[in-house]
Amino acid sequence: MPAMDTPQRYGTLTRALHWGVAALVVWQLTTATVTSLAEDSWLDELLWATHKPTGFSILVLMVLRLGWALVNHARRPASVSALARLGHIVLYALLLVIPSIALLRQYGSGRSFEPFGLPLMSGFESGKIEWLMAPANLLHGWLGWTLFVLALVHVLMAFHRRFSRKAEDVLPRMLDVPPRH
């Protein structure tokens, strides 16, 4: 399998970035769901500690993914429809915006942030910066749940296209499965 994308299939790096981000998004869904259903439980305490570092990881992978997509732009498989293209653009945007506004909130809170021991923000004592926190306070949760719904639609559409006789099977582009005949 070549590293670069082709008009028929995504290359190994595109696939690795896609499935890596997908796994992290599923983890974020898990942590957010546990927090919503069992806030302050031992499971919430255990899982929620991973939410911010995982979000930071998604942001880093998405920046790499966007750069790699631009490098491969002329080689990538074509979108199957304008709606599919729009859906991918919205997914990319959410995967960049959600962790970005969370980082703004983290900085505005004055608290330090050291994902995986990396000193990203040292924190400060001079009080919160409310305008930096406001976008995430208002939108982070709603955008996160929207992302989860759209990701589910993305998965369902891929399977629909796999089993529909009238639609192009797109799963072989991202998975090593034979095309439907």
N, C-alpha and C positions, 0 to 999 in steps of 0.2 A: 504494500500500500504506500503510495507516494505521500510525502509530507505536504506537497502543494495540492490545492484544490484542482479539480478538472470540471468541465461542463457536465459530466455525468455523476461525479461523486465528490464529497468533501474529503480533503486529505487528513492525514493522521493528526496534525496539530489542531485543525479546526474541530475535528471530532473530540479530541481530548479536552479542548477548552469548552465545547458545548456540554459534554457529559460531566465535566468537573463543576461547571456552574449549575447544571441541573441538580447534581447531588447536593450542592450547598444550598440551593433554593429549597429542596425538600427538607433539609435540616432546619432551615429558617422557618419553614411552615410548621415543623414539629415543635420548635421552641416557642413560636408565637401561639400555637394551639394550646400547648400545655399551660402557658402563662394565662391565656384567656379562660381556660376551663378549671385550672387548679392553682391559681395565683397564691404565692407564699407557701406552697407545699414543698416537701423535700425534693420532689422531681423537678419542680419549677426552679428551685434554688440550684440544683445540679445542672440543668440544661440551659437556663437563662444566661449563665456565666459565659456561654459560648456564642451568644447571639451577636454581640458587637464584633468580636474578632472574625466571625464567619462573614458578617456583612462587609467588613473591610476586605476580606479575601475575595468576595464576589466583585467588589469594585476594582481591585487590582486585576483579576482575571478578565473582567469586562473591558478594561482599558487595553489589555493585551489582545483580547478577542477583536475589538474594534480595529485596532491597528493591523492585525493579521487579515481581517476581512478587507480592509482597504488595499493591502498588498496583493490579495488574491481577487480583487474585484472583477477583473476581466475574465478570470478562469472559473469562477463559481458557477454552480448550476443555476439556471434561470428560475425566477419565482414562477410558481404555477398560476398565479393570478395577482391582480392588483390588491385584492383583499389580503392574500397571504403576505405580500410584500409589506403592506401597511401593518399587519399583525406583528411581523418580525421587527419592524422599526419601533413599534410601541413597546415590545418586549425589551429590546436593547435600551430604549430610553428609560424605562422603569428600572432596569437593572443598573443603570448609571445614576439616575436621579435619587432613588431611594437611599442607597448608602451615602451618597454625597450630602444630602440634607441631614442625614444622621450625624455625619462628621462635623457639619456646621453646628448642630445642636451640641455635640460633645464639646467642641471648642468653646462655644458660647456659655456652657455650663461652668467653665473654669476648672473642671476636673481633668486630671491627666488621662491619657489613653495610650496604653502600651500593648498593642495586639502582638501576641506571641513573644513578649519581652522586648519588642522594638519600640524605643521611645519616640512615638509619633507626636504627642502633645504633652507638654510638661505640666500644664495646668497653671492657674494663677489664683491669687487671693483677693483681687480687687472687685469682686462682685460679678454677677452674671451679665452677659450681653444678650438681652432679651430678643433683639431683632435677628440675631443669628440663630436663636433657638426656635423662633416662631414658625418658620416653614415646616420643620420636622414635627413640632408639637401639633401643628394643624393637619399635616398631610402624611407623615411617615406610615402610620398604621393603615390608613385608608388606601394609600398607594400599594402597600405591602399585600393587603388582601386582594386588591385588584390584580396585582401581579400573579398571585396564586391562582385566581380564577382564569386569567388569560393563559397561563402556563398549562392549566388543565385543558382548556379549549385547544391549545396548540397540540397537545398529546392526542386528544380525541380526534382532531382533524387528521393527524398523521395516520391513525388507525382507520379512520373512515376511508381515507384515500387508499389505504392498503387493501381493504376488503370491498371497495366499490368497483364494480365493473366499468363504470363510466369515467373514473378519475385516474390520473396518473399516480402510480405507486411511488411515494417519495421516501419510504423507509430505507431502501437500499442506498440512498444518498448518504445517510448518517449511520447506518448499521451494516454489518456484514451479513446481510440476508439476501437470498436470491430474489430477483424481481418476480412479482406475481405475473402469471401468464394468463 
